[in-house]
Amino acid sequence: MYEILSQIKSPDDLKTLSRDQLKQVARELRQAIVDHLSQTGGHFASDLGAVELILALHTVYSVPKDKIIWDTGHQCYAHKMLTGRLERFSTLRQYGGISGFLRREESEYDLFGAGHAGTSISAAYGFAVARDFAGKSNEEHVLAVIGDAAMTAGLALEGLHNAGHSGRNFVVVLNDNEMSIAESVGALAKYLAKLRVTPLYQSLESRTSGLLKRIDKTPGQVVFRAAGSVLKHNLTHLVSTENSGVLFEQLGYQYIGPVDGHDLDLLIDLFTAIKSIKGPVFVHLLTVKGKGYEKAEEDARKWHAVTPPMFKETAEGTAASSKSSGQSWTSYFSKTILELAAEDPKIVAITAAMPDGTGLTPFSKQFPDRYFDTAIAEQHAVCFAAGLAAEGMKPITAIYSTFLQRAYDMILHDVAIQNLPVLFCLDRAGLVGDDGPTHHGVFDIAYMRHIPNMALLAPKDGPELVQMLRYMVQEHVVGPHAGPIAVRYPRGNAPSVEWPVESAPIEYGKSEVLLDGGDIALFAYGNMVVPAFEAAKTLRAEGIDAALINLRWAKPLDAETILTYAKKTRCMLVMEEGVVHGGVGSAILELLAEAGVTDVRVKLFGVPDKFIEHGAIPILHQLCMLTAHDFAAAARDLLGKPQPEPVAVAREARHESLTA
């Protein structure tokens, strides 16, 4: 199927191919991305847009001797295929298969792992300094490849600033496709937009590419001579107007661009020339997100990441939606804040470059003056929210759990110390599945619970999320409990459950008793309430009088209810979809110790002290023992009841697979 690509076992094989053969490889790479992702799903448009860039880099440079450090990693499927992983690509993002991001343990060619944006420049600069200490500055090349949206991350700008005036041989390659997951925003995005439409770029192919191709067999030598001449902008004059790229030049880089990132001949010639340039270089490439797949080129935002049904719908001419039926947690959030904002003009919404994922796109359209996209700058987003809250606004700060980690200091220093009522809404909390350890939102309970003044809560279902959001903006921002508060909710569809009692109003620090019982008490937090309810029903059918408490709050805990059932049952299970260490279970153990309640048997369920791999969420729940079967089995163990044989065998097998 892939005539040449299937023969490439390492990047060294590319160096024996003609230019025409390399262009055939580019076509086969795109076809392979389409073929495999139509079966597995994954990041799509960004990978199609990076094909020629990746192919040129691996043709010119010799990785792993030369160091190419990729930002985020979701643009690197072609890189994986060219480095010996084509045969395993059908396992992409599946449990036990290859990762959708870069992993050092997966390949010697993945020199630095990444799942969050903005890390490549700082990390690559570290590689460059280490190279120089080893005395190899003239032998090894170091490049950071970063997308235009990732350049808005504070860390990227810090790294760019620090490395620029170092004088070290160091290359930053900007893969500029005008957007991240959504359109790029901010002053830097506007600056890059101006560079994209410079007069030179309008005729770049005929002027620059033609110039380089006319130089007989030695493009690198001639460009190198130009770089060493007295021209004001050195190499820049071959590909740029005099005033373009001045920002990067002031930071210490020789700016080259903007260059057509899909002209493979030009890219190979250009990177060959750059190998001879001394000092920091900034290469600005223009690419098209979704290149080569018409639907993705037309709507790169929709096709940023794909699922197999999207290809089926496109083939059938429907392309209605790839999402399953049912209302998602994000949808509950999105609809509720629209209603709340219509009632309260003080409500504003903030996202860090994730308007679609967080459900804020409808808000941005209905209340554009009260919507703020900070780009990939979570630290700024949180500190900005603190300033808004200090002046009486109600900032709903919607950020994925895993990305809010990046703003930890601002949560503590700028929000909590000043006890400002910033309203954090943490989407994708818990295990998120195919994206793996960089994206699992399992740390937020632990990294926020120990911060003074912080309040934490989580809903059992969609209607309870609506209740909590209303409580946050209408009650928590005023009165004796006013201060920062965070609600967490998972990825995917919210459950539809017929609960045994009518949902009680949300009260500060109060849990909800769903089932009363005297044999054992199950304390569940957030989306673990549903499997805990299933376990409780199973136990009660077996004659075990199980109580079920929907904790609602991780901080403050409902001490009265917890201690009541601890003393009543002397047997407790606590379940959460977050790390066990420092989580809700730890908080309950601390409460029991402080109250002097010691004769209670307690079993904690949560994510163990290891990074959980990528895979379907049901598989990960089984591995982490976060299922109704596991809860029921643990209850029987604590009560000394016999286990049904199939359950006992399955439970043992899951435990062994997790700890192996």
C-alpha positions as CSV (number, residue, x, y, z in Angstrom):
1,M,0.0,0.0,0.0
2,Y,2.9,2.4,0.9
3,E,5.5,1.5,-1.8
4,I,8.4,3.6,-0.4
5,L,7.2,4.4,3.1
6,S,6.9,0.7,4.1
7,Q,10.6,0.3,3.3
8,I,11.7,3.1,5.6
9,K,12.8,1.6,9.0
10,S,14.7,4.7,10.2
11,P,15.4,8.3,9.0
12,D,18.7,7.2,7.6
13,D,16.8,5.5,4.8
14,L,15.5,8.9,3.6
15,K,19.0,10.1,2.8
16,T,19.3,7.6,0.0
17,L,16.1,8.8,-1.8
18,S,15.8,11.3,-4.6
19,R,13.7,14.4,-4.3
20,D,10.9,12.8,-6.3
21,Q,10.9,9.7,-4.1
22,L,10.8,12.0,-1.0
23,K,7.7,13.7,-2.4
24,Q,6.2,10.3,-2.9
25,V,6.9,9.5,0.7
26,A,5.1,12.7,1.7
27,R,2.0,11.5,-0.2
28,E,2.2,8.1,1.4
29,L,2.6,9.6,4.8
30,R,-0.6,11.6,4.4
31,Q,-2.4,8.5,3.1
32,A,-1.2,6.5,6.0
33,I,-2.4,9.2,8.5
34,V,-5.9,9.1,6.9
35,D,-6.0,5.3,6.7
36,H,-5.0,4.7,10.3
37,L,-6.9,7.5,12.0
38,S,-10.1,6.5,10.2
39,Q,-9.7,3.3,12.3
40,T,-8.2,4.6,15.6
41,G,-9.0,8.3,15.8
42,G,-6.5,10.8,17.0
43,H,-5.1,14.2,16.2
44,F,-5.5,14.7,12.5
45,A,-5.3,18.2,10.9
46,S,-2.1,19.2,12.6
47,D,-0.4,16.0,11.6
48,L,-1.4,16.4,7.9
49,G,0.0,19.9,8.0
50,A,3.4,18.9,9.4
51,V,4.3,16.2,6.8
52,E,6.8,18.1,4.6
53,L,8.4,19.8,7.7
54,I,9.0,16.5,9.4
55,L,10.2,14.8,6.2
56,A,12.7,17.6,5.5
57,L,14.1,17.6,9.0
58,H,14.7,13.9,9.1
59,T,16.2,14.1,5.6
60,V,18.7,16.8,6.5
61,Y,19.5,16.0,10.1
62,S,20.6,12.8,11.8
63,V,18.4,12.1,14.8
64,P,19.1,11.0,17.6
65,K,22.6,12.4,17.2
66,D,21.1,15.7,16.2
67,K,18.3,16.8,18.6
68,I,14.9,17.7,17.3
69,I,12.5,18.6,20.2
70,W,8.8,18.7,19.3
71,D,6.3,20.9,21.1
72,T,3.1,19.3,22.4
73,G,3.6,16.2,20.2
74,H,0.3,15.9,18.5
75,Q,1.9,17.0,15.2
76,C,4.3,14.1,15.2
77,Y,2.5,11.1,13.6
78,A,4.7,11.4,10.5
79,H,7.8,11.4,12.8
80,K,6.6,8.2,14.4
81,M,6.1,6.5,11.0
82,L,9.6,7.5,9.8
83,T,11.2,6.2,12.9
84,G,10.2,2.6,12.8
85,R,6.6,2.7,14.1
86,L,4.6,2.4,10.9
87,E,3.8,-1.3,11.5
88,R,2.4,-0.5,15.0
89,F,0.5,2.5,13.9
90,S,-2.8,0.6,14.0
91,T,-2.4,0.5,17.8
92,L,-2.2,4.3,18.1
93,R,-3.7,5.6,21.4
94,Q,-5.0,2.1,22.3
95,Y,-4.2,0.4,25.5
96,G,-0.8,-1.3,25.1
97,G,-0.2,0.5,21.8
98,I,1.8,3.5,20.8
99,S,1.1,6.9,22.3
100,G,-0.5,9.8,20.5
101,F,2.3,12.0,21.9
102,L,6.1,11.6,22.2
103,R,7.4,9.2,24.9
104,R,11.1,8.8,25.7
105,E,10.5,5.2,26.6
106,E,8.8,4.4,23.3
107,S,11.6,5.3,21.0
108,E,15.2,6.6,20.9
109,Y,13.9,9.2,18.4
110,D,11.5,10.7,20.9
111,L,14.1,12.7,22.7
112,F,11.8,14.6,25.0
113,G,8.2,13.8,25.8
114,A,5.5,16.4,25.7
115,G,1.7,16.7,26.0
116,H,1.3,20.3,27.1
117,A,2.2,23.2,24.9
118,G,5.2,25.6,25.1
119,T,7.9,23.3,26.4
120,S,10.0,22.7,23.3
121,I,12.2,25.8,23.3
122,S,13.2,25.6,26.9
123,A,13.9,21.9,26.7
124,A,15.8,22.2,23.4
125,Y,17.9,25.0,24.9
126,G,18.8,22.6,27.7
127,F,19.9,20.0,25.1
128,A,22.0,22.7,23.4
129,V,23.8,23.8,26.6
130,A,24.4,20.1,27.5
131,R,25.9,19.6,24.0
132,D,28.2,22.5,24.4
133,F,29.4,21.3,27.8
134,A,30.2,18.0,26.1
135,G,32.3,19.9,23.5
136,K,30.1,18.9,20.6
137,S,28.8,22.3,19.6
138,N,30.2,21.9,16.0
139,E,29.1,18.3,15.7
140,E,25.4,18.2,16.8
141,H,22.5,20.3,15.9
142,V,19.6,21.2,18.2
143,L,16.2,22.3,17.0
144,A,12.9,23.2,18.7
145,V,9.8,22.8,16.6
146,I,6.8,24.7,17.9
147,G,3.4,25.7,16.6
148,D,2.3,29.3,16.4
149,A,-0.4,28.9,19.1
150,A,2.1,27.3,21.5
151,M,4.3,30.4,21.1
152,T,1.6,32.2,23.2
153,A,2.5,30.1,26.2
154,G,4.5,32.0,28.8
155,L,7.1,29.2,29.0
156,A,7.8,29.4,25.3
157,L,8.4,33.1,25.5
158,E,10.6,32.7,28.5
159,G,12.7,30.1,26.7
160,L,12.9,32.2,23.5
161,H,14.1,35.1,25.5
162,N,16.7,33.2,27.4
163,A,18.2,31.3,24.5
164,G,18.2,34.2,22.0
165,H,21.2,36.1,23.3
166,S,23.2,33.0,24.3
167,G,25.1,33.0,21.0
168,R,24.8,29.2,21.0
169,N,24.0,27.2,17.8
170,F,20.3,26.7,18.3
171,V,17.3,26.7,15.9
172,V,13.7,27.4,16.6
173,V,11.3,26.3,13.9
174,L,7.9,27.9,14.0
175,N,5.2,25.8,12.3
176,D,2.7,28.5,11.7
177,N,-0.7,27.3,10.6
178,E,-2.7,30.2,12.0
179,M,-4.4,28.2,14.8
180,S,-4.1,25.8,17.6
181,I,-7.3,23.8,18.3
182,A,-9.2,27.0,17.8
183,E,-8.0,30.2,16.2
184,S,-4.9,31.7,17.7
185,V,-5.5,34.9,19.6
186,G,-3.4,37.7,21.2
187,A,-0.8,40.3,20.1
188,L,1.7,37.7,19.0
189,A,-0.9,36.0,16.8
190,K,-1.6,39.4,15.2
191,Y,2.2,40.0,14.7
192,L,2.6,36.7,13.0
193,A,-0.4,37.5,10.8
194,K,1.3,40.6,9.6
195,L,4.4,38.6,8.7
196,R,2.3,36.1,6.7
197,V,1.1,38.8,4.3
198,T,4.4,40.5,3.6
199,P,4.9,41.3,-0.1
200,L,7.8,38.8,-0.3
201,Y,5.6,35.9,0.8
202,Q,3.2,36.7,-1.9
203,S,5.8,35.6,-4.5
204,L,8.0,33.5,-2.3
205,E,7.9,30.3,-4.4
206,S,9.1,32.1,-7.5
207,R,11.7,34.3,-5.8
208,T,13.1,32.3,-3.0
209,S,12.7,28.7,-4.1
210,G,13.8,29.6,-7.6
211,L,16.8,31.4,-6.3
212,L,18.0,28.5,-4.3
213,K,17.4,26.0,-7.0
214,R,19.4,28.0,-9.6
215,I,22.5,27.7,-7.3
216,D,24.3,24.8,-8.8
217,K,24.5,22.0,-6.3
218,T,25.7,24.2,-3.5
219,P,22.7,26.1,-2.0
220,G,24.1,25.8,1.5
221,Q,27.5,27.4,0.6
222,V,26.0,30.4,-1.1
223,V,23.5,31.0,1.7
224,F,26.2,30.6,4.3
225,R,28.3,33.2,2.5
226,A,25.3,35.6,2.5
227,A,24.9,34.9,6.2
228,G,28.5,35.9,6.9
229,S,28.4,39.0,4.8
230,V,27.8,42.6,6.0
231,L,24.1,42.6,5.0
232,K,22.1,44.2,7.7
233,H,19.9,41.1,8.3
234,N,22.3,38.5,7.0
235,L,20.4,35.5,5.7
236,T,17.1,37.2,6.2
237,H,17.6,39.2,3.0
238,L,17.3,36.0,0.9
239,V,13.8,35.3,2.2
240,S,12.5,38.3,4.0
241,T,11.9,42.0,3.7
242,E,14.1,44.3,5.7
243,N,11.6,45.0,8.5
244,S,10.1,41.5,8.9
245,G,10.9,39.4,11.9
246,V,12.3,42.4,13.8
247,L,10.8,41.1,17.1
248,F,12.8,37.8,16.8
249,E,15.9,39.6,15.7
250,Q,15.8,41.9,18.7
251,L,15.6,38.8,20.8
252,G,18.9,37.6,19.3
253,Y,17.8,35.4,16.4
254,Q,18.5,35.5,12.7
255,Y,15.0,35.4,11.4
256,I,14.2,33.4,8.2
257,G,10.8,33.6,6.7
258,P,8.0,33.3,6.2
259,V,8.7,30.2,4.1
260,D,6.3,27.9,2.4
261,G,6.2,24.9,4.8
262,H,4.9,22.5,2.1
263,D,7.6,23.2,-0.5
264,L,9.8,20.1,0.2
265,D,12.6,21.1,-2.1
266,L,12.9,24.5,-0.5
267,L,12.7,23.1,3.0
268,I,15.5,20.6,2.4
269,D,17.7,23.3,0.8
270,L,16.9,25.8,3.6
271,F,17.7,23.4,6.5
272,T,20.8,22.2,4.7
273,A,21.9,25.9,4.7
274,I,20.9,26.5,8.2
275,K,23.2,23.7,9.4
276,S,26.1,26.0,8.6
277,I,24.9,29.1,10.4
278,K,26.3,30.0,13.8
279,G,24.2,31.3,16.6
280,P,20.5,31.3,17.2
281,V,18.2,31.0,14.2
282,F,14.4,31.5,14.0
283,V,12.7,29.8,11.0
284,H,9.2,30.8,10.3
285,L,7.3,28.2,8.2
286,L,3.7,28.6,6.9
287,T,1.7,25.5,6.7
288,V,-1.9,24.6,6.1
289,K,-3.6,22.6,8.9
290,G,-5.3,19.6,7.4
291,K,-3.2,19.8,4.2
292,G,-4.2,17.2,1.6
293,Y,-7.6,16.3,3.1
294,E,-10.2,18.6,1.8
295,K,-12.6,18.4,4.7
296,A,-9.8,19.1,7.2
297,E,-8.5,22.0,5.2
298,E,-12.0,23.6,5.1
299,D,-12.7,23.1,8.8
300,A,-9.4,22.4,10.6
301,R,-11.1,23.3,13.9
302,K,-13.6,20.4,13.6
303,W,-10.9,18.0,12.2
304,H,-8.2,18.9,14.8
305,A,-8.9,15.5,16.4
306,V,-11.0,12.8,14.8
307,T,-13.0,9.7,15.7
308,P,-13.7,6.8,13.2
309,P,-17.3,7.8,12.7
310,M,-16.3,11.2,11.3
311,F,-14.8,9.4,8.3
312,K,-17.8,7.2,7.8
313,E,-20.2,10.1,7.9
314,T,-18.0,12.0,5.4
315,A,-18.0,9.1,3.1
316,E,-21.7,8.8,3.3
317,G,-22.2,12.5,2.8
318,T,-23.8,13.1,6.2
319,A,-21.0,14.3,8.5
320,A,-23.5,15.3,11.1
321,S,-21.6,14.6,14.2
322,S,-19.1,12.1,15.6
323,K,-20.4,12.4,19.1
324,S,-22.6,9.8,20.8
325,S,-26.1,10.5,22.0
326,G,-26.8,11.9,25.4
327,Q,-25.8,15.2,27.0
328,S,-22.2,15.7,27.9
329,W,-20.9,17.2,31.1
330,T,-19.4,20.0,29.1
331,S,-22.9,20.6,27.5
332,Y,-24.5,20.9,30.9
333,F,-21.8,23.5,31.9
334,S,-22.1,25.4,28.6
335,K,-25.9,25.8,28.8
336,T,-26.0,26.7,32.5
337,I,-23.4,29.5,32.3
338,L,-25.4,31.0,29.4
339,E,-28.5,31.1,31.6
340,L,-26.5,32.5,34.5
341,A,-24.8,35.1,32.5
342,A,-28.1,36.3,31.1
343,E,-29.2,36.8,34.7
344,D,-26.0,38.4,36.0
345,P,-23.9,41.0,34.1
346,K,-21.0,40.5,36.5
347,I,-20.3,37.0,35.1
348,V,-17.4,36.7,32.7
349,A,-15.9,33.6,31.2
350,I,-12.2,32.8,30.6
351,T,-10.5,30.0,28.7
352,A,-6.9,29.3,27.8
353,A,-7.2,28.5,24.1
354,M,-9.9,25.9,24.5
355,P,-13.3,27.5,23.7
356,D,-14.7,24.4,22.1
357,G,-13.4,21.8,24.5
358,T,-14.6,23.8,27.6
359,G,-17.9,24.6,26.0
360,L,-17.4,28.3,26.0
361,T,-17.9,28.9,22.2
362,P,-21.7,29.6,22.6
363,F,-20.8,32.0,25.4
364,S,-18.3,33.8,23.2
365,K,-21.0,34.4,20.6
366,Q,-23.8,35.4,23.0
367,F,-21.6,37.5,25.3
368,P,-18.5,38.5,23.3
369,D,-17.7,41.4,25.5
370,R,-17.6,39.2,28.6
371,Y,-15.6,36.3,27.0
372,F,-11.8,36.2,27.2
373,D,-9.5,33.7,25.5
374,T,-6.0,34.2,27.0
375,A,-4.4,31.8,24.5
376,I,-2.2,29.0,25.9
377,A,-1.4,31.0,29.0
378,E,-3.1,29.3,32.0
379,Q,-0.9,31.3,34.5
380,H,-2.1,34.6,33.0
381,A,-5.7,33.3,32.8
382,V,-5.8,32.6,36.6
383,C,-4.1,35.8,37.6
384,F,-6.3,37.8,35.2
385,A,-9.3,36.1,36.9
386,A,-8.0,37.2,40.3
387,G,-7.9,40.8,39.1
388,L,-11.5,40.6,37.9
389,A,-12.6,39.0,41.2
390,A,-10.9,41.7,43.2
391,E,-13.0,44.3,41.4
392,G,-16.3,42.5,42.1
393,M,-16.7,40.5,38.8
394,K,-17.5,36.8,38.8
395,P,-14.9,35.1,36.6
396,I,-15.8,31.6,35.5
397,T,-12.4,30.2,34.7
398,A,-12.9,27.1,32.6
399,I,-9.6,25.1,32.2
400,Y,-9.0,21.4,31.8
401,S,-7.8,19.8,35.0
402,T,-4.4,18.8,33.6
403,F,-3.7,22.3,32.2
404,L,-4.7,24.1,35.4
405,Q,-1.6,22.4,37.0
406,R,0.4,25.0,35.1
407,A,-1.2,27.8,37.1
408,Y,-0.7,26.3,40.5
409,D,1.4,29.2,41.9
410,M,-1.3,31.7,40.7
411,I,-4.0,29.7,42.4
412,L,-2.1,29.8,45.7
413,H,-0.4,33.2,45.5
414,D,-2.8,35.4,43.6
415,V,-6.2,33.8,44.3
416,A,-6.2,31.9,47.6
417,I,-4.0,34.1,49.8
418,Q,-6.2,37.0,48.9
419,N,-9.3,34.8,49.3
420,L,-10.7,36.0,45.9
421,P,-13.9,34.3,44.6
422,V,-12.5,33.0,41.4
423,L,-14.8,30.2,40.1
424,F,-12.8,27.4,38.6
425,C,-14.6,24.9,36.3
426,L,-12.3,21.9,35.7
427,D,-13.4,20.0,32.6
428,R,-11.7,16.6,31.8
429,A,-11.2,15.8,35.5
430,G,-10.3,12.2,36.1
431,L,-9.0,9.6,33.6
432,V,-9.5,10.9,30.0
433,G,-8.6,7.8,28.1
434,D,-6.7,7.8,24.8
435,D,-4.5,10.9,25.4
436,G,-2.8,9.2,28.3
437,P,-0.7,10.4,31.3
438,T,0.0,13.9,30.2
439,H,-3.8,14.6,30.0
440,H,-5.3,12.5,32.8
441,G,-6.9,15.0,35.1
442,V,-6.2,13.1,38.3
443,F,-4.2,15.5,40.4
444,D,-6.5,18.5,40.9
445,I,-8.0,17.3,44.1
446,A,-4.6,16.7,45.7
447,Y,-2.9,19.9,44.4
448,M,-5.9,22.1,45.4
449,R,-7.1,20.5,48.6
450,H,-4.2,21.6,50.7
451,I,-4.5,25.3,49.7
452,P,-6.1,27.4,52.5
453,N,-9.4,29.1,51.5
454,M,-10.0,26.8,48.6
455,A,-13.3,25.0,48.3
456,L,-13.7,21.9,46.1
457,L,-16.8,20.1,44.9
458,A,-17.9,17.6,42.3
459,P,-21.3,16.5,41.0
460,K,-22.7,13.0,40.6
461,D,-24.6,13.8,37.4
462,G,-25.5,16.6,35.0
463,P,-28.4,18.1,37.0
464,E,-26.2,18.3,40.1
465,L,-23.5,20.1,38.1
466,V,-26.2,22.7,37.2
467,Q,-27.0,23.0,40.9
468,M,-23.4,23.5,41.8
469,L,-22.8,26.1,39.1
470,R,-25.8,28.1,40.3
471,Y,-24.6,27.8,43.9
472,M,-21.1,29.0,42.9
473,V,-22.1,32.2,41.2
474,Q,-25.2,33.0,43.3
475,E,-24.2,32.0,46.8
476,H,-20.5,31.2,47.2
477,V,-19.2,34.6,46.0
478,V,-20.9,36.4,48.9
479,G,-21.3,35.8,52.6
480,P,-19.1,34.1,55.2
481,H,-17.8,31.4,52.8
482,A,-16.9,33.7,49.9
483,G,-13.6,32.7,48.3
484,P,-12.1,30.6,45.6
485,I,-14.1,27.5,44.6
486,A,-13.5,24.7,42.0
487,V,-15.9,22.2,40.6
488,R,-14.6,19.2,38.7
489,Y,-16.4,17.0,36.1
490,P,-15.2,14.4,33.7
491,R,-15.0,14.0,29.9
492,G,-17.8,12.4,28.0
493,N,-21.5,12.0,28.6
494,A,-23.1,12.6,32.0
495,P,-25.0,9.6,33.4
496,S,-28.8,9.4,33.6
497,V,-29.7,7.6,36.8
498,E,-32.9,7.2,38.8
499,W,-31.7,8.0,42.3
500,P,-33.4,6.7,45.4
501,V,-34.0,10.2,46.8
502,E,-34.7,13.6,45.4
503,S,-31.6,15.7,45.0
504,A,-31.0,18.0,48.0
505,P,-30.0,21.7,47.6
506,I,-26.3,22.4,47.5
507,E,-25.2,23.6,50.9
508,Y,-21.6,24.6,51.9
509,G,-19.8,21.6,53.1
510,K,-22.8,19.3,53.2
511,S,-22.9,15.8,51.6
512,E,-26.0,13.9,50.4
513,V,-27.1,10.6,51.9
514,L,-28.5,8.5,49.0
515,L,-28.9,5.2,50.9
516,D,-29.0,4.7,54.6
517,G,-27.4,1.5,56.0
518,G,-25.7,0.1,59.1
519,D,-23.2,-2.6,57.8
520,I,-20.9,-0.5,55.6
521,A,-20.7,3.0,54.3
522,L,-19.7,3.9,50.8
523,F,-18.4,7.5,50.4
524,A,-18.2,8.5,46.7
525,Y,-17.0,11.7,45.1
526,G,-18.1,13.0,41.7
527,N,-18.5,10.5,38.9
528,M,-17.6,7.6,41.2
529,V,-21.1,8.0,42.8
530,V,-22.7,6.0,39.9
531,P,-20.5,2.9,40.2
532,A,-20.7,3.1,44.0
533,F,-24.5,3.2,43.7
534,E,-24.4,0.0,41.5
535,A,-22.1,-1.6,44.1
536,A,-24.5,-0.6,46.9
537,K,-27.5,-2.1,45.1
538,T,-25.5,-5.3,44.5
539,L,-24.6,-5.6,48.2
540,R,-28.1,-4.8,49.4
541,A,-29.4,-7.6,47.1
542,E,-27.0,-9.9,48.9
543,G,-28.4,-8.9,52.3
544,I,-25.6,-6.4,53.2
545,D,-27.1,-3.1,54.5
546,A,-24.9,-0.7,52.6
547,A,-25.1,3.1,53.0
548,L,-24.2,5.4,50.1
549,I,-23.1,9.0,50.7
550,N,-22.5,11.4,47.8
551,L,-19.7,13.5,49.3
552,R,-20.2,16.5,47.0
553,W,-17.5,18.3,48.8
554,A,-13.8,17.3,49.0
555,K,-13.2,20.5,51.0
556,P,-14.7,21.3,53.4
557,L,-15.7,17.8,54.3
558,D,-19.1,17.0,55.8
559,A,-17.5,16.0,59.1
560,E,-20.8,15.3,60.9
561,T,-22.1,12.9,58.3
562,I,-18.7,11.1,57.8
563,L,-18.2,10.6,61.5
564,T,-21.7,9.5,62.1
565,Y,-21.5,6.7,59.5
566,A,-17.9,5.8,60.6
567,K,-19.1,5.2,64.1
568,K,-22.4,3.5,62.9
569,T,-20.8,1.0,60.5
570,R,-17.1,0.9,61.6
571,C,-16.6,-0.1,58.0
572,M,-16.0,2.4,55.1
573,L,-15.1,2.6,51.5
574,V,-14.0,5.9,49.9
575,M,-13.9,6.2,46.1
576,E,-12.6,9.0,43.8
577,E,-11.3,9.3,40.3
578,G,-8.1,11.1,41.4
579,V,-4.8,10.2,43.0
580,V,-5.2,8.4,46.3
581,H,-2.3,10.3,47.8
582,G,-3.6,13.6,49.0
583,G,-7.1,13.0,47.7
584,V,-10.6,12.8,49.3
585,G,-9.8,9.5,51.0
586,S,-6.7,11.0,52.6
587,A,-8.8,13.9,53.8
588,I,-11.3,11.4,55.4
589,L,-8.5,9.5,57.1
590,E,-7.1,12.8,58.5
591,L,-10.6,13.6,59.8
592,L,-10.9,10.3,61.5
593,A,-7.5,10.7,63.1
594,E,-8.3,14.2,64.3
595,A,-11.5,13.0,65.8
596,G,-9.8,10.1,67.5
597,V,-11.9,7.5,65.6
598,T,-9.5,4.6,65.2
599,D,-11.5,1.4,65.3
600,V,-12.8,1.7,61.7
601,R,-11.8,-0.4,58.7
602,V,-11.3,1.9,55.7
603,K,-10.5,1.0,52.1
604,L,-9.5,3.8,49.7
605,F,-10.1,3.6,46.0
606,G,-8.5,6.0,43.5
607,V,-5.7,6.3,41.0
608,P,-2.5,4.6,42.4
609,D,0.9,6.2,42.7
610,K,1.9,5.8,39.1
611,F,1.2,7.5,35.8
612,I,-1.6,5.7,34.1
613,E,-1.2,4.8,30.4
614,H,-3.5,5.7,27.5
615,G,-6.4,3.5,26.7
616,A,-10.2,3.3,26.7
617,I,-11.7,4.6,30.0
618,P,-13.4,1.3,30.9
619,I,-10.1,-0.5,30.6
620,L,-8.4,2.1,32.8
621,H,-11.2,2.0,35.3
622,Q,-10.6,-1.8,35.6
623,L,-6.9,-1.3,35.9
624,C,-7.3,1.2,38.7
625,M,-10.0,-0.9,40.3
626,L,-12.6,1.8,40.0
627,T,-15.6,-0.3,39.0
628,A,-18.8,-1.4,40.8
629,H,-17.4,-5.0,40.9
630,D,-14.3,-3.8,42.7
631,F,-16.2,-1.8,45.2
632,A,-18.6,-4.6,46.0
633,A,-15.7,-7.1,46.3
634,A,-13.9,-4.8,48.7
635,A,-17.0,-4.4,50.8
636,R,-17.3,-8.2,51.1
637,D,-13.7,-8.5,52.1
638,L,-14.0,-5.9,54.8
639,L,-17.1,-7.6,56.2
640,G,-15.7,-11.1,55.9
641,K,-18.2,-12.2,53.3
642,P,-17.4,-14.8,50.6
643,Q,-16.7,-13.6,47.1
644,P,-18.5,-15.0,44.1
645,E,-15.7,-16.9,42.3
646,P,-15.7,-15.1,38.9
647,V,-15.5,-11.7,40.7
648,A,-12.6,-12.9,42.9
649,V,-10.7,-14.1,39.8
650,A,-11.3,-11.0,37.8
651,R,-10.3,-8.7,40.7
652,E,-7.1,-10.6,41.3
653,A,-6.2,-10.4,37.6
654,R,-6.8,-6.6,37.4
655,H,-4.7,-6.1,40.5
656,E,-1.8,-8.1,39.0
657,S,-2.0,-6.2,35.7
658,L,-1.9,-2.8,37.5
659,T,1.1,-3.6,39.8
660,A,3.2,-5.6,37.3
